[in-house]
Amino acid sequence: MTWQIYDTWVVIVGALCAMACALPGAQLVLRRRSMMGDAISHAVLPGVAIAFLVTASSDPWVMIAGAVVIGILTTVLVDFVQRAGRTEVGASMGIVFTALFALGLVLIRLFADDVHIDPHVVIYGSIELSYLDQVDVFGWSIPRGAVVNGAALLINVILFLVFAKELKLTAFDESLAASMGFRPRLVQGVLMAMTAVTAVMAFETVGSILVVAMIVVPGASAWLMVDRYGPMLAWTMAFAVGAAVLGHLAALIVPGWFGFDGGMSTSGAMAVMSGVLFVAAWTLSPRHGLIARAWARRQLALRIAKEDILGLLYRFEEGTRQGDEPLSASDIREALSVSRSVAVGALRGVRGAGQVTVVSDRLQLTDDGRVAARALVRTHRLWERFLWERLGLRPDHLHGTADRLEHFTSPSMIEELAEHDEGEDPHGRPIPPAGE
């Protein structure tokens, strides 16, 4: 593979296009209306065609005006179909955008001699040819796609800065925004217009179908990475640029792996790589990723198992008689009813914390372990007392419920439960006093 200036410009155009699309897309993701970007990117096609037929002009501003009108109309029609047809929002979006997209294709095919719009370009884009169409900007020859998509990005950034408070507040709580004097419907209209204009300006770069990936996926990926608005926008832009760079590299390299001499569609590869980046975020996200959640579940299982070990040993000490042998590790593993790896890990944990000693495979609580175990058993029996006395649960239903609740009880909740402490649980077993 030989990298040329052509490849650099393809990546620049793709990155500008992806960032311009991803910025309003992040807002749509936050509003849980991601597919509205899909609807608008398809629905603006008849607006572009009608604007050309009415004005007989291919001026970009005419096309943009048509896109804005049809974009806002799409939002109104989706809301109307949702209310009048009593359909859920996803179905109403599907009805509206498929009908309008089909209308746009029919108009283009019907008036093909008058409408100078290539359906193939509209659908799939032509980012590979962007370098050949250059314009003069301050004495520099720059691909028109870079100028168009750069302008779209600049406009979106300015609008995001101007309407920063409105966009942020209405994205999270429209009712609060309305009570503070903002107009959520107007803000949503501006966002839909922004999305429509961006989609039109991205047509020639990545096409109306693939632009959906550029609108939705970077924002969805960023949402997995962080829980704050500002960093999410930064991650959104990073994912958009990453999709453009990796997409063009994949278009150049991947076909060779399968013995093909020619490259593949860069816009298609960009969409694919945005999906790859989403999977990477879904897997590696520090809080919401598959690995992080699996690790959190493992740690939770270990914590509960360690607490159950302490509780088992404390109850055994309570009921032990002269001559009874202490519990063995195998007895504990059998009583826990968890996987062997979790049981072994929990046993190592309580030993490492100095809460349990092991002598000849027999387990005994240390002083520290006994204090922790007493507090746990106290919480358990307070819950049993509360569930029996206040909620009326039968005695044979108390243990399982209290066994789950004891692991998630805060100190303040324990204080409230202690108000019902009458010295023993419904089974007649003593409730350990606090602080012993």
C-alpha positions in Angstrom: 0.0 0.0 0.0 1.3 3.4 -1.0 -0.1 6.4 0.8 -0.7 9.4 -1.4 -2.0 13.0 -1.0 -5.3 11.6 -2.4 -5.6 9.3 0.6 -4.9 12.1 3.0 -7.7 14.2 1.6 -10.1 11.3 1.5 -9.5 10.8 5.2 -9.9 14.6 5.9 -13.2 14.7 4.0 -14.4 11.6 5.7 -13.4 12.9 9.2 -15.1 16.3 8.6 -18.2 14.5 7.4 -18.2 12.1 10.3 -17.7 14.8 12.9 -20.4 17.0 11.4 -22.9 14.1 11.5 -21.9 12.9 14.9 -22.4 16.2 16.7 -26.2 16.3 16.3 -26.2 12.5 16.5 -24.9 12.7 20.1 -27.9 14.8 21.0 -30.3 12.4 19.3 -28.7 9.5 21.3 -29.2 11.4 24.6 -32.8 12.0 23.7 -33.3 8.3 22.8 -34.4 9.4 19.3 -31.4 8.0 17.4 -33.6 6.6 14.6 -34.9 10.1 14.0 -31.5 10.7 12.3 -32.2 7.7 10.2 -35.6 9.1 9.3 -34.4 12.5 8.5 -31.4 11.4 6.4 -33.7 9.4 4.2 -36.6 11.8 4.3 -34.7 14.8 3.1 -34.3 13.3 -0.4 -37.8 14.4 -1.6 -37.1 17.8 -0.2 -34.0 18.2 -2.3 -35.7 16.9 -5.4 -38.8 19.1 -4.9 -36.7 22.2 -4.2 -34.9 21.6 -7.5 -38.1 21.0 -9.5 -39.7 24.1 -8.1 -36.8 26.5 -8.5 -35.0 24.8 -11.4 -31.8 25.6 -9.5 -29.1 23.4 -8.1 -27.8 26.1 -5.8 -26.7 24.5 -2.5 -28.8 26.9 -0.5 -31.9 25.9 -2.3 -31.1 22.2 -1.6 -30.5 23.0 2.1 -33.8 25.0 2.3 -35.7 22.0 0.9 -33.9 19.7 3.3 -34.7 21.9 6.3 -38.4 22.1 5.4 -38.7 18.4 4.9 -36.6 17.6 8.0 -39.0 19.7 10.2 -42.0 18.1 8.4 -40.6 14.7 9.1 -40.6 15.5 12.9 -44.1 16.8 12.7 -45.3 13.7 10.7 -43.6 11.3 13.1 -45.4 12.9 16.1 -48.7 13.0 14.2 -48.5 9.3 13.2 -47.5 8.4 16.7 -50.5 10.2 18.2 -53.2 9.7 15.6 -52.2 6.1 14.7 -51.5 5.1 18.3 -48.2 3.5 17.2 -44.9 3.5 19.1 -42.3 6.0 18.1 -40.1 3.5 16.2 -42.9 2.3 14.0 -44.0 5.9 13.3 -40.5 6.8 12.2 -40.3 3.7 10.0 -43.6 4.6 8.3 -42.7 8.2 7.7 -39.1 7.9 6.5 -39.7 4.9 4.2 -42.6 6.7 2.5 -40.7 9.9 2.1 -37.5 8.2 0.9 -39.5 6.2 -1.6 -41.1 9.4 -2.8 -37.7 11.0 -3.3 -36.4 8.1 -5.4 -39.6 8.1 -7.5 -39.2 11.8 -8.1 -35.6 11.4 -9.1 -36.3 8.6 -11.5 -39.5 10.2 -12.9 -37.8 13.5 -13.6 -34.3 12.1 -14.2 -33.7 14.4 -17.2 -34.5 17.5 -15.1 -33.1 16.5 -11.7 -29.4 16.3 -11.8 -29.0 14.0 -8.9 -27.4 10.6 -9.2 -29.4 8.1 -7.1 -26.3 5.9 -6.8 -24.4 8.8 -5.3 -27.3 9.8 -3.0 -27.5 6.3 -1.6 -23.8 5.3 -1.5 -21.8 8.5 -1.7 -18.6 9.1 -3.7 -16.0 10.0 -1.2 -13.3 8.3 -3.4 -13.9 10.9 -6.1 -13.9 13.9 -3.7 -10.3 14.7 -4.4 -11.0 15.3 -8.1 -13.6 18.0 -7.5 -11.6 20.9 -6.1 -12.4 24.6 -5.4 -10.2 27.6 -4.8 -10.2 28.8 -1.2 -7.9 31.8 -0.4 -5.6 30.7 -3.1 -5.5 27.0 -2.0 -7.0 24.2 -4.1 -9.1 22.1 -1.7 -11.6 19.3 -2.4 -15.1 20.7 -2.5 -16.2 17.8 -0.1 -13.8 19.2 2.5 -15.3 22.7 2.2 -18.9 21.5 2.3 -18.5 19.1 5.2 -16.1 21.5 7.0 -18.8 24.2 6.7 -21.4 21.8 8.1 -19.1 21.0 11.0 -18.4 24.7 11.7 -22.2 25.5 11.6 -23.0 22.7 14.0 -20.2 23.7 16.4 -21.5 27.3 16.4 -25.1 26.2 17.0 -24.0 23.9 19.8 -22.1 26.7 21.5 -25.0 29.2 21.0 -27.7 26.8 22.2 -25.5 25.0 24.7 -27.7 25.4 27.8 -30.9 24.7 25.8 -29.6 21.6 24.2 -28.1 20.2 27.4 -31.1 20.8 29.5 -33.8 19.6 27.1 -31.8 16.5 26.4 -32.0 15.4 30.0 -35.3 16.9 31.3 -37.7 18.6 28.9 -40.2 19.3 31.7 -37.6 21.1 33.8 -36.5 23.0 30.7 -40.1 24.1 30.0 -40.6 25.2 33.6 -37.5 27.3 33.4 -38.8 29.2 30.4 -37.1 27.2 27.6 -39.0 25.9 24.6 -38.1 22.2 24.2 -40.2 21.9 20.9 -38.3 24.8 19.4 -34.9 23.4 20.5 -35.9 20.0 19.0 -36.9 21.8 15.7 -33.5 23.4 15.6 -31.8 20.1 16.2 -33.9 18.4 13.5 -33.0 21.2 11.0 -29.4 20.8 11.9 -29.5 17.1 11.3 -31.3 17.6 7.9 -28.8 20.1 6.7 -25.9 18.0 7.8 -27.4 14.9 6.0 -27.8 16.8 2.8 -24.2 18.2 2.9 -23.0 14.6 3.6 -24.9 13.0 0.7 -22.1 13.2 -1.8 -19.5 12.0 0.7 -21.1 9.0 2.3 -24.6 8.8 0.9 -28.0 8.8 2.6 -27.8 5.3 3.9 -24.3 5.3 5.3 -24.8 8.7 6.8 -27.0 7.0 9.4 -24.0 5.2 10.8 -22.1 8.5 11.0 -25.1 10.1 12.9 -25.9 7.4 15.3 -22.9 5.2 16.0 -20.2 7.6 17.3 -22.7 9.1 19.8 -23.8 5.7 20.9 -20.2 4.6 21.4 -19.4 7.7 23.4 -22.4 7.1 25.6 -20.9 3.8 26.7 -17.6 5.5 27.6 -18.6 8.3 29.9 -21.6 9.6 31.9 -21.0 13.4 31.5 -22.2 15.6 28.7 -19.0 17.5 27.8 -16.7 14.4 27.7 -19.3 12.5 25.8 -19.2 15.1 23.0 -15.4 14.9 22.9 -15.5 11.1 22.7 -18.1 11.4 20.0 -15.8 13.4 17.8 -12.9 11.0 18.6 -15.0 8.0 17.5 -16.0 9.9 14.3 -12.4 10.7 13.4 -11.4 7.1 14.2 -14.1 5.7 12.0 -12.9 7.8 9.1 -9.2 7.0 9.5 -9.7 3.3 10.1 -12.4 3.1 7.4 -10.1 4.3 4.7 -7.2 2.1 5.9 -9.6 -0.9 5.9 -10.7 0.0 2.3 -7.1 -0.1 1.2 -5.9 -3.1 3.1 -8.7 -5.6 3.7 -9.4 -6.5 0.1 -5.8 -7.7 -0.3 -6.3 -10.2 2.6 -8.8 -12.0 0.4 -6.9 -11.8 -2.9 -8.7 -8.8 -4.4 -6.6 -6.2 -6.3 -9.1 -3.4 -6.1 -10.2 -1.5 -3.0 -13.6 -1.3 -1.5 -16.0 1.6 -0.8 -14.4 3.9 1.8 -17.8 5.2 3.0 -18.9 1.6 3.5 -15.7 0.8 5.3 -16.2 3.9 7.5 -19.6 2.6 8.5 -18.2 -0.8 9.2 -15.3 0.6 11.3 -17.7 2.8 13.3 -19.5 -0.5 14.2 -16.1 -2.1 15.1 -15.4 0.9 17.4 -18.8 0.6 19.0 -18.1 -3.1 19.7 -14.7 -2.0 21.2 -16.4 0.6 23.4 -19.1 -1.9 24.4 -16.4 -4.4 25.4 -13.8 -2.1 27.0 -15.8 0.7 28.5 -14.5 1.3 32.1 -18.0 1.4 33.5 -20.6 0.0 31.1 -18.4 -2.4 29.1 -18.8 -6.2 29.0 -15.5 -6.7 30.8 -16.1 -4.1 33.4 -19.6 -5.4 34.2 -18.4 -9.0 34.3 -15.7 -7.9 36.7 -18.2 -6.0 38.8 -20.5 -9.1 38.9 -17.5 -11.2 39.9 -16.5 -8.8 42.7 -20.1 -8.6 44.0 -20.3 -12.4 44.0 -17.1 -12.6 45.9 -18.2 -10.0 48.5 -21.5 -11.8 49.1 -19.7 -15.2 49.4 -17.2 -13.8 51.9 -20.0 -12.3 54.0 -21.9 -15.6 53.8 -18.8 -17.5 55.0 -18.6 -15.2 58.0 -22.3 -15.7 58.7 -22.0 -19.5 58.4 -19.1 -19.6 60.8 -20.8 -17.3 63.3 -24.0 -19.3 63.3 -22.0 -22.5 63.7 -20.3 -21.1 66.7 -23.7 -20.1 68.2 -25.0 -23.6 67.9 -21.9 -25.6 68.5 -21.7 -28.1 71.3 -18.8 -29.6 73.2 -16.9 -31.9 71.0 -18.2 -30.6 67.6 -15.4 -30.1 65.1 -15.1 -26.8 63.3 -16.4 -26.5 59.7 -14.0 -27.6 56.9 -13.4 -25.8 53.6 -15.4 -28.4 51.8 -18.3 -27.9 54.2 -18.2 -24.2 53.5 -18.1 -24.7 49.7 -21.1 -27.0 49.8 -23.1 -24.7 52.0 -22.4 -21.6 49.8 -24.1 -23.0 46.7 -21.8 -21.0 44.4 -19.3 -22.0 41.7 -16.0 -23.5 42.9 -14.0 -20.6 41.7 -16.1 -18.1 43.6 -16.0 -20.2 46.8 -12.2 -20.6 46.6 -11.8 -16.9 45.9 -14.0 -16.0 48.8 -12.1 -18.3 51.2 -8.9 -16.8 50.1 -10.4 -13.3 50.7 -11.5 -13.9 54.2 -8.2 -15.5 55.1 -6.2 -12.7 53.5 -8.3 -10.1 55.4 -7.4 -11.9 58.7 -11.0 -12.7 59.4 -10.6 -16.5 59.3 -7.9 -18.9 60.3 -7.4 -22.4 58.8 -5.9 -25.1 60.9 -5.8 -28.6 59.5 -8.5 -27.6 56.9 -10.7 -26.4 59.7 -12.0 -22.8 59.7 -12.4 -20.6 62.7 -13.3 -16.9 63.0 -10.6 -14.5 64.3 -11.6 -11.6 66.6 -11.9 -9.3 63.6 -13.9 -11.8 61.7 -16.2 -12.3 64.6 -17.0 -8.6 64.8 -17.8 -8.4 61.1 -19.8 -11.6 61.2 -21.8 -10.4 64.3 -22.7 -7.2 62.4 -23.9 -9.2 59.4 -26.0 -11.6 61.5 -27.4 -8.7 63.4 -28.5 -7.1 60.1 -30.0 -10.4 58.9 -32.1 -10.9 62.0 -33.2 -7.3 62.1 -34.5 -7.8 58.6 -36.3 -11.0 59.6 -37.9 -9.1 62.5 -39.0 -6.3 60.3 -40.4 -8.5 57.5 -42.3 -10.6 60.0 -43.6 -7.8 62.2 -44.3 -5.1 59.6 -44.9 -6.9 56.3 -46.5 -10.0 57.6 -44.2 -12.6 55.9 -44.5 -16.1 57.0 -41.6 -17.4 59.1 -40.6 -19.9 56.5 -40.2 -17.1 53.9 -38.1 -14.8 56.1 -34.6 -16.3 55.8 -34.2 -16.2 52.0 -35.4 -12.6 51.7 -33.3 -11.4 54.6 -30.3 -13.3 53.2 -30.5 -11.1 50.1 -31.2 -7.9 51.8 -28.4 -8.2 54.4 -25.7 -7.6 51.8 -27.1 -4.3 50.6 -28.1 -2.6 53.8 -26.7 0.9 54.5 -25.8 2.0 58.1 -28.7 4.5 58.1 -31.1 1.7 57.2 -29.6 -0.5 60.0 -30.4 2.3 62.5 -34.0 2.4 61.3 -34.3 -1.4 61.5 -32.9 -1.3 65.0 -36.0 0.6 66.1 -37.8 -2.8 65.9 -35.1 -4.7 67.8 -36.8 -6.6 70.6 -33.9 -8.9 71.4 -34.7 -11.9 69.2 -35.8 -12.7 65.7 -39.1 -14.4 64.8 -37.4 -17.8 65.2 -36.4 -17.1 68.8 -32.7 -16.6 68.0 -31.0 -13.7 69.7 -30.2 -10.5 67.7 -26.6 -9.6 68.5 -26.3 -6.2 70.1 -24.7 -3.4 68.2 -21.1 -2.5 68.7 -20.0 -5.7 70.6 
